Amino acid sequence: MKWNLTQLLEKQHAYTPKAKALLQDKEKSKELLANVSTKASDNKGKLAEIWSDLQLMVNILRDWRKGTYKQLPKKSLLMIAATFLYFLSPIDFVPDFLPGGLLDDVALIGFTFTQIQSDVAAYKEWKNQQPIKTTSIDIS
């Protein structure tokens, strides 16, 4: 099946209402993150070119969900959530079980990451300013 970026973005946009509802439910957003992490880990080799971007978006959404990172604009938050919903959907332009079946997912994740680049930079700066958490080990 032939597809283009416009079609892909329309499909992502179709997930926006579901993304809004999901982001209002902390348990469902936690489940979304778990499912994205599982699918990503299962397909790490196929996602190599966008792996670090995907992991960073998972971390951004995770910190937002925990309430530790609140500076993410709503538009970027919705783009990430809608992209993740598309990534998890069995109904997309190229079914995942086909050879090259994650190409549409990779394209959308890459596009989303590019669109939120300034927010990603702000998140990285915030993250670098956070105190490093240490755990003590009792060896007595």
Secondary structure, DSSP 8 states (H G I E B T S, - for coil): ----HHHHHHHHHHTHHHHHHHHT-HHHHHHHHHHHHHHHHHTTTTTGGGHHHHHHHHHHHHHHHHTS---S-HHHHHHHHHHHHHHH-S-SSS-TTSTTTTHHHHHHHHHHHHHTHHHHHHHHHHHHHS----------
